[in-house]
Amino acid sequence: MAENRIRDEDFDSTTAMLREGVRQAAIERAISEVDGWQKKLEASGDPGLQPIAGNLRELKELLAAEELDVEEVGRLLVELGDQTQAVAVSGTASPVADKLQLLSRLLTDEGRTIRGEEIPQDTF
């Protein structure tokens, strides 16, 4: 059961990929990151994390599709950013709250960038 626990270092490769920009990441790498998080959240058994796992499953399917629906990928990244923020401020993830805050900002910013929206300058 302890291997299902989300640790601080679990965020490192995901935040690094998002900092580089999702458009720069190979689809295979993005799918691998998404798949890893989906499995980890599903295995957690935490009902509050299951909607995030569901959105990750949907994102993985979009990324694996023959034609990439950029608008839908952007929408899902923003939604995942919002969901991650909600977990970060809920108090249930206090050991990794700082990493969740960063992940939330990166997801939201990348989603907005993909959709062609302006990103507030004070995000970092």
NORJORA-V943079 format. One record per residue. N is the residue number from 1. PSI is psi in whole degrees, 0 to 359 (* if undefined). Layout:
n: (N | N)
psi: (PSI | PSI)
This chain:
n: (1 | 2 | 3 | 4 | 5 | 6 | 7 | 8 | 9 | 10 | 11 | 12 | 13 | 14 | 15 | 16 | 17 | 18 | 19 | 20 | 21 | 22 | 23 | 24 | 25 | 26 | 27 | 28 | 29 | 30 | 31 | 32 | 33 | 34 | 35 | 36 | 37 | 38 | 39 | 40 | 41 | 42 | 43 | 44 | 45 | 46 | 47 | 48 | 49 | 50 | 51 | 52 | 53 | 54 | 55 | 56 | 57 | 58 | 59 | 60 | 61 | 62 | 63 | 64 | 65 | 66 | 67 | 68 | 69 | 70 | 71 | 72 | 73 | 74 | 75 | 76 | 77 | 78 | 79 | 80 | 81 | 82 | 83 | 84 | 85 | 86 | 87 | 88 | 89 | 90 | 91 | 92 | 93 | 94 | 95 | 96 | 97 | 98 | 99 | 100 | 101 | 102 | 103 | 104 | 105 | 106 | 107 | 108 | 109 | 110 | 111 | 112 | 113 | 114 | 115 | 116 | 117 | 118 | 119 | 120 | 121 | 122 | 123 | 124)
psi: (328 | 332 | 344 | 351 | 135 | 125 | 162 | 315 | 347 | 338 | 340 | 309 | 326 | 313 | 325 | 316 | 317 | 325 | 325 | 337 | 130 | 335 | 337 | 339 | 142 | 143 | 320 | 319 | 317 | 316 | 319 | 316 | 312 | 315 | 317 | 315 | 320 | 312 | 319 | 317 | 320 | 319 | 342 | 332 | 1 | 116 | 335 | 341 | 349 | 323 | 326 | 316 | 320 | 318 | 326 | 320 | 315 | 319 | 318 | 318 | 319 | 319 | 330 | 353 | 155 | 314 | 128 | 124 | 89 | 318 | 315 | 322 | 314 | 317 | 316 | 321 | 318 | 316 | 318 | 323 | 317 | 316 | 320 | 320 | 318 | 320 | 319 | 321 | 356 | 340 | 349 | 344 | 35 | 326 | 335 | 20 | 320 | 317 | 323 | 320 | 314 | 313 | 318 | 312 | 316 | 317 | 313 | 314 | 317 | 320 | 318 | 320 | 314 | 323 | 357 | 20 | 157 | 143 | 129 | 141 | 341 | 23 | 338 | *)
